Amino acid sequence: MPASIHPLGVRSPGDTEPDEAESHVTEAIHTTREIEALIPHRWPFLLVDRIDEYDADAHRIVGRKAVTATEWFFQGHFPGMPVMPGVLQVEALAQTMAVYVAKQEGFGDKIGLFAGVDECRFKRVVKPGDVLRLEVTMDKLGRRFGRGRAVASVDGEVCCEATLSFVIPDASVLR
């Protein structure tokens, strides 16, 4: 009989190792501190808590954002009916993309700026208690331009999807 798994992944002494398919807790590829070492965003505007998956061969990355009731944007959006703004869902996806790009050789010290948000659709309300899964698959990554398909979901249900593109300007533009 398999060992029971505590919802937080805590096992009792004597429990056997769970099968990989049985465990719901995964170790982060990158923690918040490691993300902060890769991209310039900081609290309260850092919208990716951790990176759960990274596959350079598939040009894919998956991040996570736990949406809490104390998020700064819920104070005004909307009082008594908190909804995560769609533009911040798109930003969370863009930050996840930025982590992917920062991990590529030659891009670690570059900053990308939005060039476009295309085919964007919002399909589900995101509210406190939700955990956003932020998946980005890169279509193109050049020296000065990148584009990828981004999908935010909660419990397998798509909340937001878009094609995001960015430019990497000359360093002098940002000074």
TORNUPA-30803 format. One line per 10 residues: their letters; for each residue x, y, z of N, C-alpha, C. Coordinates in nm, 3 decimals. Example, Ala and Ser with C-alpha at 12.3 -4.5 7.8 and 13.67 -1.06 7.14 Angstrom:
BEGIN
as> 1.319:-0.569:0.780:1.230:-0.450:0.780:1.320:-0.330:0.780 | 1.285:-0.225:0.708:1.367:-0.106:0.714:1.290:0.003:0.787;
END
This chain:
BEGIN
mpasihplgv> 0.085:-0.119:0.000:0.000:0.000:0.000:0.089:0.124:0.000 | 0.065:0.220:-0.092:0.149:0.338:-0.098:0.132:0.426:0.026 | 0.238:0.496:0.059:0.232:0.590:0.173:0.139:0.704:0.140 | 0.071:0.754:0.243:-0.017:0.869:0.219:0.068:0.995:0.213 | 0.024:1.088:0.130:0.097:1.212:0.110:0.019:1.326:0.172 | 0.083:1.399:0.259:0.024:1.519:0.318:0.009:1.624:0.208 | -0.095:1.706:0.209:-0.114:1.807:0.104:0.007:1.898:0.083 | 0.088:1.918:0.185:0.205:2.003:0.171:0.331:1.923:0.138 | 0.314:1.792:0.112:0.427:1.711:0.075:0.506:1.657:0.193 | 0.454:1.669:0.316:0.522:1.622:0.435:0.488:1.475:0.457;
rspgdtepde> 0.590:1.394:0.481:0.568:1.253:0.507:0.601:1.221:0.651 | 0.535:1.124:0.705:0.563:1.079:0.841:0.686:0.990:0.840 | 0.758:0.983:0.955:0.872:0.892:0.961:0.827:0.749:0.929 | 0.908:0.680:0.852:0.874:0.544:0.814:0.798:0.533:0.684 | 0.746:0.644:0.632:0.678:0.641:0.503:0.778:0.606:0.394 | 0.733:0.539:0.293:0.819:0.508:0.179:0.815:0.625:0.082 | 0.914:0.631:-0.007:0.917:0.736:-0.108:0.795:0.724:-0.198 | 0.726:0.833:-0.227:0.610:0.826:-0.316:0.655:0.806:-0.460 | 0.568:0.745:-0.540:0.592:0.736:-0.683:0.587:0.877:-0.737 | 0.662:0.904:-0.844:0.665:1.040:-0.900:0.526:1.086:-0.939;
aeshvteaih> 0.444:0.998:-0.995:0.309:1.036:-1.038:0.219:1.064:-0.918 | 0.254:1.008:-0.802:0.173:1.024:-0.683:0.200:1.157:-0.611 | 0.321:1.209:-0.624:0.359:1.331:-0.553:0.306:1.454:-0.625 | 0.253:1.550:-0.547:0.200:1.673:-0.604:0.293:1.791:-0.580 | 0.401:1.768:-0.508:0.495:1.874:-0.476:0.622:1.851:-0.557 | 0.661:1.951:-0.633:0.783:1.940:-0.712:0.884:2.041:-0.662 | 1.010:2.009:-0.680:1.115:2.103:-0.641:1.130:2.208:-0.750 | 1.147:2.330:-0.708:1.160:2.440:-0.804:1.292:2.429:-0.881 | 1.286:2.461:-1.009:1.407:2.474:-1.089:1.477:2.603:-1.047 | 1.397:2.710:-1.027:1.449:2.838:-0.978:1.354:2.892:-0.872;
ttreiealip> 1.409:2.935:-0.761:1.333:2.999:-0.655:1.318:3.149:-0.687 | 1.243:3.220:-0.606:1.227:3.364:-0.625:1.362:3.435:-0.625 | 1.448:3.400:-0.533:1.581:3.466:-0.528:1.661:3.439:-0.654 | 1.653:3.319:-0.704:1.725:3.287:-0.828:1.666:3.361:-0.948 | 1.533:3.377:-0.948:1.467:3.455:-1.053:1.515:3.599:-1.047 | 1.525:3.654:-0.927:1.573:3.792:-0.911:1.717:3.810:-0.961 | 1.794:3.702:-0.962:1.930:3.709:-1.015:1.930:3.709:-1.169 | 1.819:3.665:-1.228:1.810:3.654:-1.374:1.739:3.772:-1.440 | 1.638:3.828:-1.373:1.563:3.939:-1.432:1.558:4.056:-1.333 | 1.537:4.179:-1.381:1.546:4.296:-1.293:1.422:4.325:-1.208;
hrwpfllvdr> 1.313:4.256:-1.228:1.188:4.284:-1.156:1.202:4.253:-1.007 | 1.137:4.334:-0.925:1.139:4.316:-0.779:0.999:4.340:-0.724 | 0.978:4.293:-0.599:0.851:4.315:-0.533:0.826:4.465:-0.528 | 0.706:4.510:-0.550:0.583:4.433:-0.566:0.553:4.393:-0.711 | 0.647:4.417:-0.803:0.616:4.391:-0.944:0.673:4.261:-0.997 | 0.743:4.184:-0.915:0.786:4.052:-0.958:0.665:3.960:-0.949 | 0.622:3.907:-1.062:0.496:3.830:-1.068:0.518:3.682:-1.097 | 0.640:3.633:-1.077:0.670:3.491:-1.091:0.736:3.447:-0.961 | 0.675:3.349:-0.893:0.729:3.303:-0.765:0.840:3.200:-0.782 | 0.826:3.116:-0.885:0.925:3.010:-0.906:0.914:2.957:-1.048;
ideydadahr> 1.018:2.889:-1.089:1.018:2.820:-1.218:1.012:2.671:-1.188 | 0.913:2.604:-1.243:0.893:2.461:-1.218:0.951:2.372:-1.327 | 0.954:2.422:-1.451:1.004:2.341:-1.562:1.085:2.431:-1.655 | 1.192:2.372:-1.710:1.273:2.442:-1.809:1.326:2.336:-1.905 | 1.295:2.353:-2.034:1.340:2.258:-2.136:1.398:2.338:-2.251 | 1.530:2.352:-2.253:1.597:2.431:-2.356:1.575:2.371:-2.495 | 1.573:2.238:-2.505:1.555:2.173:-2.635:1.417:2.201:-2.694 | 1.315:2.207:-2.609:1.179:2.234:-2.654:1.148:2.384:-2.654 | 1.245:2.466:-2.613:1.229:2.613:-2.607:1.111:2.649:-2.516 | 1.101:2.583:-2.401:0.983:2.593:-2.315:1.023:2.614:-2.169;
ivgrkavtat> 0.941:2.693:-2.100:0.959:2.718:-1.957:0.822:2.727:-1.891 | 0.814:2.683:-1.766:0.689:2.691:-1.691:0.718:2.753:-1.554 | 0.648:2.862:-1.525:0.661:2.928:-1.396:0.532:2.918:-1.318 | 0.535:2.975:-1.198:0.419:2.970:-1.111:0.405:3.101:-1.035 | 0.281:3.144:-1.018:0.249:3.261:-0.936:0.132:3.225:-0.845 | 0.158:3.223:-0.715:0.051:3.200:-0.618:-0.016:3.336:-0.593 | -0.142:3.345:-0.624:-0.216:3.471:-0.612:-0.278:3.476:-0.472 | -0.233:3.573:-0.392:-0.280:3.582:-0.254:-0.377:3.699:-0.236 | -0.452:3.693:-0.129:-0.551:3.798:-0.100:-0.483:3.931:-0.068 | -0.355:3.929:-0.034:-0.287:4.053:0.004:-0.212:4.119:-0.112;
ewffqghfpg> -0.234:4.074:-0.234:-0.167:4.135:-0.350:-0.203:4.283:-0.355 | -0.106:4.367:-0.387:-0.125:4.512:-0.389:-0.235:4.557:-0.483 | -0.255:4.488:-0.594:-0.352:4.533:-0.694:-0.496:4.504:-0.654 | -0.519:4.415:-0.556:-0.656:4.384:-0.515:-0.720:4.499:-0.437 | -0.640:4.590:-0.384:-0.696:4.703:-0.308:-0.791:4.785:-0.394 | -0.763:4.796:-0.522:-0.848:4.877:-0.609:-0.908:4.802:-0.725 | -0.881:4.671:-0.737:-0.929:4.594:-0.853:-0.985:4.460:-0.807 | -1.094:4.450:-0.762:-1.196:4.549:-0.728:-1.231:4.530:-0.582 | -1.251:4.637:-0.505:-1.284:4.621:-0.363:-1.409:4.535:-0.345 | -1.395:4.433:-0.263:-1.507:4.342:-0.238:-1.523:4.235:-0.344;
mpvmpgvlqv> -1.454:4.245:-0.454:-1.463:4.147:-0.563:-1.325:4.139:-0.632 | -1.223:4.086:-0.562:-1.087:4.090:-0.615:-1.069:4.005:-0.741 | -1.015:4.069:-0.845:-0.986:4.004:-0.973:-0.846:4.047:-1.015 | -0.760:3.952:-1.048:-0.627:3.988:-1.096:-0.640:4.052:-1.234 | -0.588:4.173:-1.251:-0.598:4.240:-1.381:-0.535:4.156:-1.493 | -0.602:4.152:-1.607:-0.552:4.077:-1.721:-0.414:4.123:-1.765 | -0.390:4.252:-1.758:-0.260:4.305:-1.799:-0.149:4.251:-1.710 | -0.178:4.222:-1.583:-0.078:4.164:-1.494:-0.059:4.015:-1.520 | -0.162:3.948:-1.569:-0.144:3.810:-1.613:-0.048:3.805:-1.732 | -0.066:3.899:-1.825:0.024:3.908:-1.941:0.166:3.941:-1.893;
ealaqtmavy> 0.178:4.031:-1.799:0.311:4.067:-1.745:0.377:3.946:-1.678 | 0.301:3.867:-1.603:0.357:3.747:-1.540:0.409:3.650:-1.646 | 0.337:3.636:-1.756:0.384:3.553:-1.867:0.511:3.611:-1.929 | 0.515:3.743:-1.946:0.632:3.809:-2.003:0.754:3.790:-1.912 | 0.734:3.798:-1.781:0.845:3.777:-1.689:0.896:3.633:-1.695 | 0.805:3.539:-1.712:0.845:3.400:-1.728:0.929:3.385:-1.855 | 0.884:3.449:-1.963:0.962:3.450:-2.087:1.099:3.512:-2.064 | 1.104:3.620:-1.987:1.231:3.688:-1.959:1.329:3.595:-1.887 | 1.279:3.511:-1.799:1.366:3.414:-1.731:1.424:3.317:-1.834 | 1.339:3.268:-1.925:1.388:3.178:-2.030:1.500:3.245:-2.109;
vakqegfgdk> 1.476:3.368:-2.153:1.573:3.440:-2.236:1.702:3.463:-2.158 | 1.691:3.502:-2.031:1.810:3.530:-1.950:1.898:3.406:-1.934 | 1.839:3.289:-1.944:1.916:3.164:-1.930:1.990:3.125:-2.059 | 1.962:3.194:-2.168:2.029:3.162:-2.295:2.164:3.232:-2.302 | 2.260:3.165:-2.360:2.395:3.221:-2.370:2.392:3.355:-2.443 | 2.458:3.454:-2.382:2.469:3.586:-2.442:2.355:3.681:-2.410 | 2.254:3.635:-2.332:2.139:3.719:-2.302:2.127:3.758:-2.155 | 2.210:3.705:-2.069:2.196:3.723:-1.926:2.194:3.867:-1.878 | 2.264:3.956:-1.948:2.268:4.095:-1.903:2.180:4.187:-1.988 | 2.096:4.130:-2.072:2.009:4.209:-2.160:1.871:4.227:-2.097;
iglfagvdec> 1.806:4.337:-2.134:1.669:4.362:-2.088:1.580:4.374:-2.211 | 1.475:4.293:-2.215:1.379:4.298:-2.324:1.263:4.390:-2.290 | 1.210:4.456:-2.390:1.092:4.542:-2.375:0.983:4.491:-2.467 | 0.858:4.502:-2.423:0.747:4.457:-2.507:0.753:4.517:-2.646 | 0.733:4.434:-2.746:0.718:4.481:-2.884:0.575:4.456:-2.929 | 0.510:4.356:-2.869:0.373:4.327:-2.908:0.307:4.223:-2.820 | 0.176:4.233:-2.812:0.090:4.134:-2.748:-0.017:4.104:-2.851 | -0.009:3.987:-2.912:-0.101:3.953:-3.020:-0.189:3.835:-2.982 | -0.307:3.832:-3.042:-0.401:3.722:-3.023:-0.426:3.694:-2.875 | -0.436:3.798:-2.796:-0.455:3.784:-2.652:-0.602:3.760:-2.620;
rfkrvvkpgd> -0.626:3.659:-2.537:-0.762:3.626:-2.495:-0.762:3.596:-2.346 | -0.866:3.644:-2.278:-0.885:3.617:-2.136:-1.006:3.526:-2.125 | -0.990:3.414:-2.057:-1.097:3.313:-2.057:-1.148:3.274:-1.919 | -1.080:3.319:-1.815:-1.119:3.282:-1.680:-1.073:3.390:-1.583 | -1.153:3.420:-1.484:-1.118:3.516:-1.380:-1.012:3.452:-1.289 | -0.911:3.532:-1.252:-0.809:3.488:-1.157:-0.833:3.563:-1.028 | -0.844:3.488:-0.918:-0.879:3.549:-0.789:-0.786:3.496:-0.679 | -0.794:3.556:-0.561:-0.709:3.510:-0.450:-0.726:3.360:-0.426 | -0.615:3.294:-0.400:-0.615:3.150:-0.377:-0.579:3.070:-0.500 | -0.587:3.132:-0.618:-0.550:3.063:-0.742:-0.398:3.054:-0.753;
vlrlevtmdk> -0.351:2.950:-0.818:-0.210:2.937:-0.851:-0.200:2.937:-1.003 | -0.140:3.042:-1.055:-0.125:3.055:-1.200:-0.008:2.970:-1.248 | -0.032:2.887:-1.346:0.073:2.814:-1.416:0.105:2.897:-1.540 | 0.230:2.936:-1.555:0.273:3.029:-1.658:0.364:2.955:-1.756 | 0.311:2.918:-1.871:0.388:2.839:-1.968:0.418:2.921:-2.093 | 0.544:2.921:-2.132:0.588:2.994:-2.251:0.669:2.900:-2.338 | 0.636:2.899:-2.467:0.714:2.826:-2.566:0.763:2.927:-2.668 | 0.893:2.938:-2.680:0.954:3.037:-2.769:0.943:2.991:-2.915 | 0.900:3.084:-3.002:0.895:3.059:-3.147:1.021:3.110:-3.214 | 1.072:3.223:-3.164:1.187:3.288:-3.225:1.267:3.359:-3.117;
lgrrfgrgra> 1.399:3.347:-3.127:1.487:3.420:-3.037:1.611:3.460:-3.115 | 1.617:3.588:-3.148:1.733:3.642:-3.217:1.808:3.736:-3.125 | 1.912:3.796:-3.177:1.996:3.884:-3.098:1.918:4.004:-3.043 | 1.822:4.055:-3.119:1.748:4.176:-3.079:1.596:4.159:-3.071 | 1.544:4.041:-3.103:1.398:4.021:-3.107:1.364:3.879:-3.065 | 1.251:3.866:-2.995:1.202:3.734:-2.958:1.051:3.730:-2.958 | 0.998:3.608:-2.975:0.852:3.590:-2.977:0.821:3.451:-2.922 | 0.709:3.441:-2.849:0.669:3.312:-2.796:0.521:3.307:-2.767 | 0.471:3.186:-2.760:0.331:3.162:-2.725:0.323:3.141:-2.575 | 0.233:3.213:-2.511:0.224:3.211:-2.365:0.082:3.175:-2.321;
vasvdgevcc> 0.073:3.089:-2.220:-0.057:3.046:-2.168:-0.051:3.046:-2.015 | -0.144:3.117:-1.954:-0.161:3.114:-1.808:-0.284:3.031:-1.779 | -0.273:2.940:-1.683:-0.387:2.855:-1.649:-0.393:2.831:-1.498 | -0.511:2.793:-1.453:-0.533:2.755:-1.313:-0.603:2.620:-1.316 | -0.543:2.522:-1.251:-0.600:2.387:-1.245:-0.637:2.334:-1.384 | -0.551:2.360:-1.482:-0.573:2.310:-1.617:-0.668:2.393:-1.702 | -0.727:2.495:-1.644:-0.821:2.581:-1.717:-0.750:2.708:-1.763 | -0.752:2.736:-1.893:-0.682:2.852:-1.947:-0.747:2.981:-1.898 | -0.663:3.071:-1.846:-0.709:3.203:-1.800:-0.676:3.309:-1.904 | -0.556:3.298:-1.960:-0.506:3.400:-2.052:-0.410:3.332:-2.148;
eatlsfvipd> -0.419:3.370:-2.275:-0.323:3.320:-2.373:-0.293:3.430:-2.471 | -0.168:3.432:-2.520:-0.126:3.538:-2.610:0.005:3.500:-2.677 | 0.033:3.567:-2.787:0.166:3.562:-2.847:0.236:3.690:-2.805 | 0.347:3.675:-2.735:0.421:3.789:-2.683:0.550:3.807:-2.762 | 0.583:3.931:-2.792:0.710:3.959:-2.858:0.780:4.073:-2.786 | 0.912:4.073:-2.798:0.992:4.175:-2.731:1.110:4.213:-2.819 | 1.163:4.331:-2.788:1.286:4.378:-2.852:1.389:4.396:-2.742 | 1.515:4.384:-2.782:1.625:4.413:-2.690:1.693:4.538:-2.746 | 1.668:4.651:-2.680:1.725:4.778:-2.733:1.873:4.791:-2.699 | 1.939:4.884:-2.765:2.076:4.916:-2.729:2.078:4.961:-2.584;
asvlr> 2.186:4.933:-2.515:2.197:4.971:-2.373:2.177:5.121:-2.353 | 2.216:5.202:-2.450:2.203:5.347:-2.436:2.057:5.393:-2.427 | 1.965:5.315:-2.479:1.822:5.351:-2.476:1.769:5.347:-2.332 | 1.824:5.259:-2.252:1.775:5.241:-2.115:1.850:5.322:-2.011 | 1.940:5.405:-2.052:2.018:5.485:-1.956:1.970:5.626:-1.951;
END
